Amino acid sequence: MGMSKKDLSRRKANIKAKLEELEKKAKMDPLKKNIFLHEEIAQLKKKLEEND
């Protein structure tokens, strides 16, 4: 069975919230020394696009 609309919207909201939090941290790292942080942001953006 698939996910309900409520579950999908909740999942999307959680991804957006985490993405906002990570982007704030990424602003403090303009030289991209923390590669893991920037890779995780890219993955979350990809998941967000897939869910749309």
N, C-alpha and C positions, 0 to 999 in steps of 0.2 A: 504494500500500500504506500501511497505517496504521503507527503506531509500536507497538513491542512494549511489554509491561508494564514491562520493565526500563527502557526509554527514558523512558516516562512517569513512572515513580517517580523516576528520576534528574533529569528536568526539574523535577518538583515540588519535590524536595529543593533544587535550585539556586535556584529562585524563593524558597523559604522562607528560605534562607540569606541571599540578597541583601536580602530584606524585613527580616529581623532587623537586618542591618547598617544599613540606611537608617533604621529606626525608632530606633536608638540616636542617629543624627545628628539626627533630627527632635526628639528630646527636648531637645537643646541649642538648638533653634530654636522656642520655644513661641509666638512672635509670628508665625510663618509668613512670615518675611522671605525665605526661600529657597523661592519658589513651585515651582521645578522639582523640588526634593526631595519636596515633598508631593504633587505631581502624579504623580511616578514611583511613590510608595508606593501611590497609588490605582490606578494601572494594574497594578501587580504583584498587588494584592489581587484585581482583576477577573480577571486571567489565572488566578490560583490557583483562583477560584471556577469558572471555565470548565472547568478540567481535572478537577474533581471530578465 
